[in-house]
């Protein structure tokens, strides 16, 4: 007995009682009178049968012939139909959210489950209003396959729990089309599918993306996360909209507005964070289409200032001699206070912003990937200055002159294919007296290529010093084997020793160990007489800091040498 597309059993309501009790008739009655919307489609997406509730939910007129109805044009469920299916009972499969608008444009949320019927590709669709679901929460959006609002909320709650546990930040981005498509339903769904695909391509796999409504999406960004990285993500999302979108009869341009809220700065629970992101989205829309806004309005100014800094720094790195300056800080003998060496320090007189010091300059250089360029410029300036001192007989030429290198400068594969030792061979002057201060962390677990590089540098007369000890893990025993002959304590240790007896005890043990290994130790960042006396008692060989002498220009060095040094 076949099921008619109007859901009535053969013979109508006055059929013989025995016929009505036939199992097929009972199945037909159950299909028609089910308290959920039910439909059967063939492998091509054509409707074979629907019950009255399904017609009501989807707006199919009672007199419309089902063979003329394409489910793909009726509802936005493309992704749900493409999933591999297992035979199941109605409503027992995974639930998907469906957004439908009525004739007045009011949007309603429905839940859809798709089940396989037989081997020919026929499927049973179960459709219910959002409020009738009593089981598990829907996991996916039926159209795009993205996470549903319920799943997004669940993921956000778990992300906040992880952030609290690991003391990490996270952020929520609310993304909305500035001009949602208002054409026929199918055209609108096609455009929303295209937008979702572009958003997904921009984000990392670990970022959570969900569709939160018609033309609205949510994104969760977890660690690592900074205001700068969030700004970059927002720009990439907006740039993903630049190319025209295909639609029936032509193409169209779309833009996004984005609101950004951060945990824990803007809110400390999921619901409040979403509210703050919504307020940020409103701020973005007031700025105009295609913009983004942080809930903390000061962040946008901070990020814009950072972008200006990076633009100016990029220009400076391309022509360093016209932008950067070198100053030199003496390293003094801890017993006599006399100069025992010099360290070259980079300064950047930033246009219209004043002097930029290493704490601001070096992270920005790393962000631009300019470490090798800057370090090489410093090395070239230092070698030339030592040669000038030697040629003019200035006594400063007798002092070791140190250059603090970033770890990237030790790489063999650099931008011009010229490793550090090859670069130094370009200079005819002997390199005796040149000290390279290398980050202690970069010396821990050093690869074979870098080990060979350090040996080649030593054969050229270069002295190696481990820098930043006390704040980074490093195997002290491995340092002499690498040819390291000196060690510098991190400036942070000076301030920490002022506050903590445990740090002072640790520093005492560290210095004693370095002495046992034959490494001359210099304490950096000595700014007070108390710090000076303390590190003297701990047995350091050298002291560097403003208490004894601030950084000086080359001319100031020459004048001070003549006045204060034999």
C-alpha positions as CSV (number, residue, x, y, z in Angstrom):
1,X,0.0,0.0,0.0
2,X,1.5,3.3,-1.1
3,X,1.6,6.5,1.0
4,X,-0.2,9.3,-0.9
5,X,1.4,12.7,-0.9
6,X,-1.5,14.1,1.0
7,X,-0.9,11.6,3.8
8,X,-4.4,9.9,3.5
9,X,-4.8,6.2,3.3
10,X,-6.4,4.7,0.2
11,X,-10.2,4.8,0.5
12,X,-10.3,8.0,2.5
13,X,-11.9,8.3,5.9
14,X,-14.7,5.8,5.1
15,X,-12.6,2.8,4.2
16,X,-13.5,-0.6,5.5
17,X,-12.5,-1.2,9.1
18,X,-10.3,-4.2,8.2
19,X,-8.5,-2.1,5.7
20,X,-8.0,0.7,8.1
21,X,-6.4,-1.7,10.6
22,X,-3.9,-2.9,7.9
23,X,-0.2,-2.2,9.1
24,X,0.4,0.0,6.1
25,X,-2.7,2.1,6.8
26,X,-1.6,2.4,10.4
27,X,1.8,3.6,9.3
28,X,0.2,6.1,7.0
29,X,-2.0,7.4,9.9
30,X,1.0,7.6,12.2
31,X,3.0,9.5,9.5
32,X,0.2,12.0,8.9
33,X,-0.7,12.6,12.6
34,X,2.8,12.7,14.0
35,X,3.5,15.7,16.3
36,X,6.6,16.5,14.2
37,X,7.0,17.4,10.6
38,X,7.9,14.4,8.5
39,X,8.9,14.2,4.8
40,X,10.4,11.6,2.5
41,X,12.8,12.7,-0.2
42,X,14.4,10.7,-3.0
43,X,18.2,10.6,-3.8
44,X,17.8,13.8,-5.9
45,X,16.2,15.9,-3.1
46,X,12.6,15.7,-4.5
47,X,9.8,15.4,-2.1
48,X,7.9,12.1,-2.2
49,X,5.6,12.6,0.8
50,X,5.0,15.0,3.6
51,X,2.6,15.3,6.5
52,X,0.5,18.3,7.3
53,X,2.8,19.5,10.1
54,X,5.7,19.6,7.7
55,X,3.7,21.7,5.2
56,X,2.8,24.1,8.0
57,X,6.4,24.5,9.2
58,X,7.8,25.0,5.7
59,X,5.0,27.0,4.1
60,X,4.1,24.5,1.4
61,X,0.5,25.2,0.2
62,X,-1.9,22.3,0.7
63,X,-2.7,22.1,-3.0
64,X,0.9,22.2,-4.2
65,X,2.1,19.1,-6.0
66,X,5.1,17.6,-4.3
67,X,7.1,16.5,-7.4
68,X,7.5,20.2,-8.2
69,X,9.2,21.0,-4.8
70,X,13.0,20.8,-4.6
71,X,14.0,20.5,-0.9
72,X,17.2,22.5,-1.7
73,X,15.0,25.4,-2.7
74,X,12.6,24.9,0.1
75,X,15.0,24.9,3.1
76,X,18.6,25.8,3.7
77,X,19.8,22.3,4.5
78,X,22.6,21.6,2.0
79,X,25.2,20.4,4.5
80,X,22.8,18.2,6.5
81,X,21.9,16.3,3.3
82,X,25.5,15.7,2.3
83,X,26.4,13.8,5.6
84,X,26.9,10.0,5.5
85,X,23.8,8.5,7.1
86,X,23.0,5.4,9.1
87,X,19.4,3.9,9.2
88,X,17.7,5.3,12.3
89,X,14.3,6.1,13.7
90,X,12.7,9.5,13.0
91,X,14.4,12.2,15.0
92,X,17.1,9.9,16.4
93,X,19.9,11.3,14.2
94,X,22.0,14.3,14.8
95,X,19.9,17.5,15.1
96,X,20.7,20.5,12.8
97,X,19.4,24.0,13.1
98,X,17.4,25.5,10.2
99,X,16.6,29.2,9.8
100,X,13.4,30.0,7.8
101,X,11.7,33.3,7.2
102,X,8.0,33.7,6.7
103,X,6.3,36.0,4.2
104,X,6.7,39.0,6.5
105,X,10.4,38.3,6.9
106,X,10.2,37.0,10.5
107,X,12.9,34.4,11.1
108,X,12.1,31.2,12.9
109,X,14.4,28.4,14.1
110,X,13.6,24.8,13.3
111,X,15.5,21.6,14.1
112,X,16.1,19.0,11.5
113,X,17.2,15.4,11.7
114,X,18.0,13.3,8.5
115,X,17.7,9.5,8.5
116,X,18.4,7.0,5.8
117,X,15.4,4.8,4.6
118,X,16.9,2.4,2.1
119,X,19.8,1.8,-0.3
120,X,18.4,4.0,-3.1
121,X,19.3,7.3,-1.3
122,X,15.8,8.0,0.1
123,X,15.7,9.9,3.3
124,X,13.3,10.7,6.1
125,X,13.4,14.3,7.3
126,X,12.1,15.1,10.8
127,X,11.4,18.8,11.4
128,X,10.3,20.3,14.7
129,X,10.1,23.9,16.2
130,X,13.2,24.9,18.2
131,X,11.3,24.8,21.5
132,X,10.0,21.2,21.2
133,X,13.4,19.5,21.4
134,X,13.7,17.6,24.7
135,X,16.9,15.6,23.9
136,X,20.4,16.7,23.2
137,X,21.3,20.1,21.9
138,X,21.7,20.5,18.1
139,X,25.4,20.4,17.1
140,X,25.4,21.9,13.6
141,X,23.8,24.4,11.3
142,X,22.0,22.5,8.6
143,X,23.0,24.9,5.8
144,X,26.8,25.3,6.3
145,X,27.8,22.5,8.7
146,X,29.2,25.1,11.1
147,X,28.6,24.8,14.9
148,X,25.1,25.8,16.1
149,X,24.4,28.5,18.7
150,X,24.0,25.8,21.3
151,X,27.3,24.2,20.5
152,X,28.9,27.6,20.4
153,X,27.7,28.4,23.9
154,X,28.9,25.0,25.1
155,X,32.4,25.6,23.5
156,X,32.6,29.0,25.0
157,X,31.9,27.8,28.5
158,X,34.6,25.1,28.1
159,X,37.0,27.6,26.6
160,X,36.6,30.0,29.6
161,X,37.1,27.1,32.0
162,X,40.4,26.3,30.2
163,X,41.4,29.9,30.2
164,X,40.8,30.2,33.9
165,X,42.7,27.0,34.6
166,X,45.7,28.0,32.6
167,X,45.5,31.8,33.3
168,X,45.2,32.6,29.6
169,X,43.1,35.1,27.7
170,X,40.5,34.4,25.0
171,X,38.3,36.4,22.8
172,X,34.9,36.3,21.1
173,X,34.3,37.9,17.7
174,X,30.7,38.6,16.6
175,X,30.7,38.8,12.8
176,X,27.7,40.2,10.9
177,X,27.0,41.0,7.3
178,X,26.5,44.7,6.9
179,X,23.8,44.2,4.2
180,X,22.4,40.7,4.5
181,X,21.0,39.3,1.2
182,X,17.3,39.9,0.8
183,X,16.6,38.2,-2.5
184,X,14.9,34.8,-3.0
185,X,15.6,32.2,-0.3
186,X,17.8,30.0,-2.5
187,X,20.0,33.0,-3.5
188,X,20.3,34.1,0.1
189,X,21.3,30.6,1.2
190,X,23.9,30.3,-1.5
191,X,25.5,33.5,-0.5
192,X,25.5,32.5,3.2
193,X,27.2,29.2,2.2
194,X,29.9,31.1,0.3
195,X,30.5,33.5,3.2
196,X,30.8,30.6,5.6
197,X,33.4,28.9,3.4
198,X,35.5,32.1,3.2
199,X,35.4,32.6,7.0
200,X,36.4,29.0,7.6
201,X,39.4,29.3,5.3
202,X,40.7,32.4,7.1
203,X,40.6,30.9,10.6
204,X,42.8,28.3,12.2
205,X,41.5,24.7,12.8
206,X,41.6,25.3,16.5
207,X,39.4,28.4,16.3
208,X,35.6,27.8,16.9
209,X,33.3,29.2,14.2
210,X,29.5,28.9,14.5
211,X,26.6,30.3,12.6
212,X,24.4,32.3,15.1
213,X,21.7,33.4,12.8
214,X,20.9,34.7,9.3
215,X,24.0,36.6,8.4
216,X,25.7,36.4,11.8
217,X,28.6,34.2,13.0
218,X,30.5,33.8,16.2
219,X,34.3,33.0,16.6
220,X,36.2,31.9,19.7
221,X,39.9,32.7,19.6
222,X,42.0,31.0,22.3
223,X,45.7,31.0,23.2
224,X,47.9,32.4,21.8
225,X,45.9,35.7,21.7
226,X,46.9,39.4,21.8
227,X,45.1,42.5,20.8
228,X,47.4,42.7,17.8
229,X,46.6,39.2,16.7
230,X,42.8,39.8,17.1
231,X,43.2,42.9,15.0
232,X,44.9,40.8,12.4
233,X,42.2,38.2,12.5
234,X,39.5,40.8,12.0
235,X,41.3,42.3,9.1
236,X,41.7,38.8,7.4
237,X,38.0,38.1,7.9
238,X,37.0,41.4,6.3
239,X,39.6,41.0,3.5
240,X,38.0,37.6,2.8
241,X,34.9,39.5,1.6
242,X,36.8,41.5,-1.0
243,X,36.2,39.3,-4.0
244,X,32.6,39.5,-5.5
245,X,30.2,36.7,-4.5
246,X,28.5,34.7,-7.2
247,X,24.8,34.6,-7.4
248,X,22.1,33.9,-9.9
249,X,22.2,36.5,-12.7
250,X,25.6,38.1,-11.6
251,X,27.6,38.9,-8.6
252,X,27.5,41.0,-5.5
253,X,29.8,42.6,-2.9
254,X,29.4,42.0,0.8
255,X,31.1,43.5,3.9
256,X,31.4,42.5,7.5
257,X,31.2,44.4,10.8
258,X,32.9,42.7,13.7
259,X,32.7,43.2,17.5
260,X,35.5,41.9,19.7
261,X,35.3,41.2,23.5
262,X,38.1,39.7,25.6
263,X,38.1,37.4,28.6
264,X,38.8,38.4,31.4
265,X,39.3,42.1,30.6
266,X,35.8,42.8,29.3
267,X,33.8,40.0,31.1
268,X,34.3,36.9,33.2
269,X,31.6,34.5,32.0
270,X,30.2,33.4,28.6
271,X,26.9,35.2,28.7
272,X,28.4,38.5,29.7
273,X,31.2,38.1,27.1
274,X,28.6,37.7,24.4
275,X,26.8,40.8,25.6
276,X,30.0,42.8,25.5
277,X,30.8,41.5,22.0
278,X,27.3,42.5,20.9
279,X,28.0,46.1,22.2
280,X,31.3,46.1,20.4
281,X,29.5,45.1,17.2
282,X,27.2,48.0,17.6
283,X,30.2,50.3,18.0
284,X,31.6,48.8,14.8
285,X,28.5,49.5,12.8
286,X,28.5,53.1,14.0
287,X,31.9,53.4,12.5
288,X,30.6,52.3,9.1
289,X,30.5,49.1,7.0
290,X,33.5,46.9,6.8
291,X,34.9,47.9,10.2
292,X,35.7,46.2,13.5
293,X,35.7,47.5,17.1
294,X,37.0,46.3,20.5
295,X,34.8,46.6,23.5
296,X,37.7,48.4,25.1
297,X,37.8,51.5,22.8
298,X,41.3,52.3,23.9
299,X,42.6,49.1,22.3
300,X,41.9,50.3,18.8
301,X,44.1,53.4,19.4
302,X,46.8,51.3,20.9
303,X,46.8,48.9,17.9
304,X,46.8,51.8,15.4
305,X,49.8,53.3,17.2
306,X,51.5,49.9,17.0
307,X,50.8,49.7,13.3
308,X,52.4,53.2,12.9
309,X,55.5,52.0,14.8
310,X,55.8,48.9,12.6
311,X,55.6,51.0,9.4
312,X,58.3,53.4,10.6
313,X,60.5,50.6,11.8
314,X,60.2,48.7,8.5
315,X,61.5,51.8,6.7
316,X,64.3,52.1,9.3
317,X,65.4,48.5,8.9
318,X,65.8,49.0,5.2
319,X,68.2,52.0,5.8
320,X,69.5,51.5,9.3
321,X,72.4,53.9,9.2
322,X,70.1,56.9,8.7
323,X,67.8,55.8,11.6
324,X,69.5,53.9,14.4
325,X,72.2,54.9,16.8
326,X,74.7,53.0,18.9
327,X,75.5,53.8,22.5
328,X,78.0,52.0,24.7
329,X,77.8,51.0,28.3
330,X,81.0,50.1,30.2
331,X,81.4,46.8,32.0
332,X,83.3,47.5,35.2
333,X,85.6,45.4,37.3
334,X,83.6,44.6,40.5
335,X,86.7,45.2,42.7
336,X,88.1,48.4,41.3
337,X,85.2,49.9,39.4
338,X,87.5,50.4,36.3
339,X,86.2,49.7,32.8
340,X,86.9,46.1,31.7
341,X,84.8,46.0,28.6
342,X,82.0,47.7,26.6
343,X,78.6,46.6,25.3
344,X,77.0,48.2,22.2
345,X,73.3,49.1,22.6
346,X,70.9,50.1,19.9
347,X,68.8,53.2,20.2
348,X,66.1,54.4,17.7
349,X,65.2,58.1,17.7
350,X,61.7,57.4,16.4
351,X,60.3,60.3,14.3
352,X,57.8,62.4,16.3
353,X,57.8,59.9,19.2
354,X,61.2,60.3,20.9
355,X,63.7,57.6,21.7
356,X,62.7,53.9,21.4
357,X,64.6,51.7,23.8
358,X,65.2,47.9,23.5
359,X,62.2,46.9,25.5
360,X,59.9,48.4,22.8
361,X,62.2,48.1,19.8
362,X,63.4,44.5,19.9
363,X,59.9,42.8,20.1
364,X,58.8,45.0,17.1
365,X,61.9,44.0,15.2
366,X,61.1,40.3,15.8
367,X,57.5,40.9,14.6
368,X,58.9,42.2,11.3
369,X,61.5,39.5,11.0
370,X,64.3,42.1,10.9
371,X,66.5,40.5,13.6
372,X,69.3,39.5,11.2
373,X,69.4,42.9,9.4
374,X,69.6,44.8,12.6
375,X,72.2,42.6,14.2
376,X,74.4,42.7,11.1
377,X,74.2,46.5,11.0
378,X,75.3,46.7,14.7
379,X,78.2,44.3,14.0
380,X,79.3,46.3,11.0
381,X,79.2,49.6,13.0
382,X,81.1,48.0,16.0
383,X,83.9,46.5,13.8
384,X,84.4,49.8,12.0
385,X,84.5,51.8,15.3
386,X,87.1,49.4,16.7
387,X,89.2,49.8,13.6
388,X,89.0,53.6,13.9
389,X,90.0,53.5,17.5
390,X,93.0,51.3,16.7
391,X,94.0,53.5,13.8
392,X,93.9,56.6,16.0
393,X,95.5,55.0,19.0
394,X,92.5,55.5,21.3
395,X,92.9,53.3,24.4
396,X,89.3,52.1,24.1
397,X,90.5,49.7,21.4
398,X,92.1,47.6,24.1
399,X,88.7,46.8,25.7
400,X,86.6,43.9,24.7
401,X,83.5,45.2,22.8
402,X,80.3,43.1,23.1
403,X,77.3,42.9,20.8
404,X,74.1,41.3,22.0
405,X,72.7,39.1,19.2
406,X,69.2,37.7,18.8
407,X,68.9,33.9,18.4
408,X,67.8,34.2,14.8
409,X,71.2,35.6,13.8
410,X,72.7,32.2,14.4
411,X,70.5,30.6,11.7
412,X,72.3,29.1,8.7
413,X,69.4,29.8,6.3
414,X,69.0,33.6,6.4
415,X,67.5,36.0,3.9
416,X,70.6,36.4,1.7
417,X,72.1,32.9,2.2
418,X,75.1,34.2,4.1
419,X,75.6,32.7,7.6
420,X,77.1,34.8,10.4
421,X,80.7,33.6,10.0
422,X,80.6,34.3,6.2
423,X,79.2,37.8,6.9
424,X,82.1,38.5,9.4
425,X,84.7,37.4,6.9
426,X,83.7,40.4,4.7
427,X,85.6,42.6,7.2
428,X,89.4,42.6,6.8
429,X,90.0,43.7,10.5
430,X,90.9,41.0,13.0
431,X,88.0,40.1,15.2
432,X,90.0,39.6,18.4
433,X,88.3,41.5,21.2
434,X,84.8,41.2,19.6
435,X,82.4,39.5,22.1
436,X,79.1,38.0,20.9
437,X,76.5,37.8,23.7
438,X,74.1,35.0,22.8
439,X,70.7,34.3,24.6
440,X,71.2,31.6,27.1
441,X,67.9,29.9,26.1
442,X,69.3,29.7,22.5
443,X,72.3,27.8,23.7
444,X,70.2,25.1,25.4
445,X,69.8,22.0,23.2
446,X,71.7,23.6,20.4
447,X,71.5,21.8,17.1
448,X,74.6,20.4,15.2
449,X,74.6,23.2,12.6
450,X,74.7,26.0,15.3
451,X,77.4,24.1,17.2
452,X,79.7,24.1,14.2
453,X,78.9,27.8,13.6
454,X,80.1,28.6,17.2
455,X,83.3,26.7,16.6
456,X,84.0,28.6,13.4
457,X,83.4,31.9,15.1
458,X,85.8,31.0,17.9
459,X,88.5,30.1,15.3
460,X,88.0,33.6,13.9
461,X,88.9,35.1,17.3
462,X,85.4,35.9,18.5
463,X,84.6,35.5,22.2
464,X,81.2,33.9,23.2
465,X,79.2,34.9,26.2
466,X,75.9,33.5,27.5
467,X,73.4,36.3,28.2
468,X,70.3,36.4,30.4
469,X,71.2,33.7,32.9
470,X,68.8,33.3,35.8
471,X,65.6,33.8,33.9
472,X,65.9,31.1,31.2
473,X,66.5,27.3,31.5
474,X,70.0,26.3,30.4
475,X,72.5,23.6,31.1
476,X,75.4,25.3,32.7
477,X,77.7,22.2,32.2
478,X,77.1,22.5,28.4
479,X,78.3,26.1,28.2
480,X,82.1,25.4,28.3
481,X,81.7,22.6,25.8
482,X,80.2,25.1,23.4
483,X,83.2,27.4,23.8
484,X,81.4,29.9,26.0
485,X,83.8,31.8,28.2
486,X,81.6,34.3,30.0
487,X,78.1,34.7,31.5
488,X,75.8,37.6,32.2
489,X,73.1,37.6,34.8
490,X,69.8,38.9,33.6
491,X,68.9,42.5,34.7
492,X,65.6,41.2,36.2
493,X,67.6,39.3,38.8
494,X,68.8,42.6,40.3
495,X,65.3,43.7,41.1
496,X,64.2,40.3,42.2
497,X,67.1,40.0,44.6
498,X,65.9,43.2,46.2
499,X,62.6,41.5,47.0
500,X,63.3,37.9,47.7
501,X,65.7,36.0,49.9
502,X,65.2,32.9,47.8
503,X,66.3,34.7,44.7
504,X,69.4,35.9,46.5
505,X,70.2,32.3,47.5
506,X,69.6,31.1,44.0
507,X,71.9,33.8,42.6
508,X,74.6,32.8,45.0
509,X,74.5,29.2,43.9
510,X,74.3,30.2,40.2
511,X,77.4,32.4,40.5
512,X,79.3,29.8,42.4
513,X,78.5,27.2,39.7
514,X,79.7,29.5,37.0
515,X,82.9,30.1,38.8
516,X,83.5,26.4,39.1
517,X,83.1,26.1,35.4
518,X,85.6,28.9,34.8
519,X,83.1,31.4,33.4
520,X,83.6,35.0,34.1
521,X,80.3,36.5,35.4
522,X,78.9,40.0,34.8
523,X,75.9,41.3,36.7
524,X,73.8,43.5,34.5
525,X,71.2,46.2,35.6
526,X,73.0,47.3,38.7
527,X,71.3,50.6,39.5
528,X,71.9,51.3,43.2
529,X,74.7,51.1,45.7
530,X,72.9,48.4,47.6
531,X,72.8,46.2,44.4
532,X,76.4,46.9,43.7
533,X,77.6,45.9,47.2
534,X,75.4,42.8,47.1
535,X,76.7,41.4,43.8
536,X,80.3,42.2,44.9
537,X,79.7,40.0,48.0
538,X,78.3,37.3,45.7
539,X,81.6,37.2,43.8
540,X,80.8,38.5,40.3
541,X,83.8,39.5,38.2
542,X,82.1,42.4,36.5
543,X,79.3,44.9,36.9
544,X,77.2,46.7,34.3
545,X,74.6,49.3,35.1
546,X,73.8,53.0,35.5
547,X,75.1,53.1,39.1
548,X,78.7,53.0,37.8
549,X,78.2,54.4,34.3
550,X,75.2,55.0,32.0
551,X,75.3,54.3,28.2
552,X,77.4,56.8,26.3
553,X,77.9,57.8,22.7
554,X,81.3,57.0,21.1
555,X,82.4,60.7,21.6
556,X,81.4,60.6,25.2
557,X,83.3,57.4,25.7
558,X,86.4,58.9,24.3
559,X,86.1,61.9,26.6
560,X,85.4,59.8,29.7
561,X,88.3,57.5,28.9
562,X,90.7,60.3,28.9
563,X,89.4,61.8,32.1
564,X,88.7,58.7,34.3
565,X,90.9,55.9,32.8
566,X,94.7,55.4,32.7
